[in-house]
Amino acid sequence: MKLNGNSNLAKRDDYYSPKQCTVEYAVEELNAEAIGYTLYPGSLHEDEMWQDFRKVQEEARRYGVPVVLWSYPRGKGVQENPDYSGQKDPDVVAYGTRLGLELGADMVKCKYPGKREDWEKIEDAAPGLKTVMSGGSKRSDKDFLTDVYNTVEAGGNGLAVGRNIFQRENPEELLDKLEQLIFHSKEVEEVT
């Protein structure tokens, strides 16, 4: 269960995702089997989120549940840094993933940075850490499947791509294509 969140409706000075639920409540009352938390490295509010994540992680360890970190570097620290091309800059995404490793997350969900060799950079930055590709906004079947294929081939461990599935007219068809790519080692051209 994801413990923090926000909306796109409020005006903020920078990205911030406040804690909405405790690990205790999630595990004991809602029967959560894992805990998720979003961190925005580069935000003006990253210090608050780091402290919240530390507390969440410590509590999750006491309950014996794994922790998934949504590591999305963004905000003024990323936008205003001339060394980065934005939140999907391969170095930025790799750094965010490395933070997940150093902070002790069991798994990190991160943005797809654009190319297979960029995902390999993520894997190199956080060896041994389970990585999951965030789906992001809905895009064409071929573009989406190419990103999935590249992620899996570069060592990614999974997908969190709900919008790219359930916003389709025929989600079952895309799920069948994903199955062929992931479990039957098909190429993108073979399934599109």
Rosetta blueprint (number, residue, H / E / L):
1 M L
2 K E
3 L L
4 N E
5 G L
6 N L
7 S L
8 N L
9 L L
10 A L
11 K L
12 R L
13 D L
14 D L
15 Y L
16 Y L
17 S L
18 P L
19 K E
20 Q L
21 C L
22 T L
23 V H
24 E H
25 Y H
26 A H
27 V H
28 E H
29 E L
30 L L
31 N L
32 A L
33 E L
34 A L
35 I E
36 G E
37 Y E
38 T E
39 L E
40 Y L
41 P L
42 G L
43 S L
44 L L
45 H L
46 E H
47 D H
48 E H
49 M H
50 W H
51 Q H
52 D H
53 F H
54 R H
55 K H
56 V H
57 Q H
58 E H
59 E H
60 A H
61 R H
62 R H
63 Y H
64 G L
65 V L
66 P L
67 V E
68 V E
69 L E
70 W E
71 S E
72 Y L
73 P L
74 R L
75 G L
76 K H
77 G H
78 V H
79 Q H
80 E L
81 N L
82 P L
83 D L
84 Y L
85 S L
86 G L
87 Q L
88 K L
89 D L
90 P H
91 D H
92 V H
93 V H
94 A H
95 Y H
96 G H
97 T H
98 R H
99 L H
100 G H
101 L H
102 E H
103 L H
104 G L
105 A L
106 D L
107 M E
108 V E
109 K E
110 C E
111 K E
112 Y L
113 P L
114 G L
115 K L
116 R H
117 E H
118 D H
119 W H
120 E H
121 K H
122 I H
123 E H
124 D H
125 A H
126 A L
127 P L
128 G L
129 L L
130 K E
131 T E
132 V E
133 M E
134 S E
135 G L
136 G L
137 S L
138 K L
139 R L
140 S L
141 D H
142 K H
143 D H
144 F H
145 L H
146 T H
147 D H
148 V H
149 Y H
150 N H
151 T H
152 V H
153 E H
154 A L
155 G L
156 G L
157 N L
158 G E
159 L E
160 A E
161 V L
162 G H
163 R H
164 N H
165 I H
166 F H
167 Q L
168 R L
169 E L
170 N L
171 P H
172 E H
173 E H
174 L H
175 L H
176 D H
177 K H
178 L H
179 E H
180 Q H
181 L H
182 I H
183 F H
184 H L
185 S L
186 K L
187 E L
188 V H
189 E H
190 E H
191 V H
192 T L
